[in-house]
Amino acid sequence: MIAIRKLMSLSPGHRARKAAQTLRLIERAYRCGDFSAAPWVQELVASLAADSSLLMDTSLSSGSSIPADLGKLLDSLMPASFPALLSDPLEDICSVNRLRRGLEALAGGAPADWDFMEPLGSVLDSNARSVFPGMRAYLEDIRSPFNVGSMFRTADALGLAEILLSGFSADPAHPRAQRSAMGSTSLVAWHRVGLDGIEGLGEIFALELRGDPIDSFEFPEQGVVVLGSEELGVSPEALARCTRRVSIPMLGAKGSLNVGVAFGIMLDAWRRSLQSRGISALPLPLTQCGRGVHDK
């Protein structure tokens, strides 16, 4: 770990980047319960608060409110009796995260999805996840790994039993899908199938434009919802197998939603529809959660 005296001797931009890199490692340790670097964080905050050159360097984040925001953060962390470690570990983790993000922004960096750490409180429950056994989704040519990963995460949260993927949908094992899925690809069962593979699983319906409004749609107890590609929507071949369409009313000028966002809205409506009819999700032990396979 770089000495604070050496860190403060660097140029403002280099100092911000180096401090942010070190804080990233410290934050990871904090999340694992190791707070041994707390005195270093305390010394860093005190040194940054006492040196205005970093906050006043106009070459950093020009025109941004980040310098002022970072200054407020430093002030909030520097009461007269600021301890090396606060009484609430969560507060410490959040403080380090905010300080790190402020320094990254000050150095001209913008966070990307792959930069984010596992959300706090995301430890898997070893007892069970609950699912609606008849609830499935078919992702037809969803090309974005980020969208596929986020849809797995939504499926886990809202009780989807299984995700079926077409051959052209992004691989759930892709690093970007894994990043947005946050581990849920190992929890939600999935298979790759063609259109014939969605037959016999209940009603097949599409989430697509020009369908029945979602607020009045009667979702099936057993069924497969088909979601189409980001560019073309549900294919004519898939629509031919669907008995109905469900649509989310649009009030904006754009008239469409990201497929992952639309999936979440629809899946929550399906969940609520089933529960309102007395149909409950059933516990599924994690030992029974299947990883995906490629059907022959």
Secondary structure, DSSP 4 states (H G I P E B T S, - for coil): ---HHHHHTS-HHHHHHHHHHHHHHHHHHHHTT--TTHHHHHHHHHHHHH-THHHH-TTSSTT-SHHHHHHHHHHHT--TT--SS-S-HHHHHHHHHHHHHHHHHHTT----GGGPPPPTT-PPPSS-EEEEEEEEEEE-S---HHHHHHHHHHHHHHTEEEEEE-TTSPPTTSHHHHHHHTTGGGTSEEEE--GGGGTTSSEEEEEEEEEEETTT----SSEEEEE-BTTTBS-HHHHTT-SEEEE----SSS----HHHHHHHHHHHHHHHHHHTT---EEE-GGGPPPPEE--
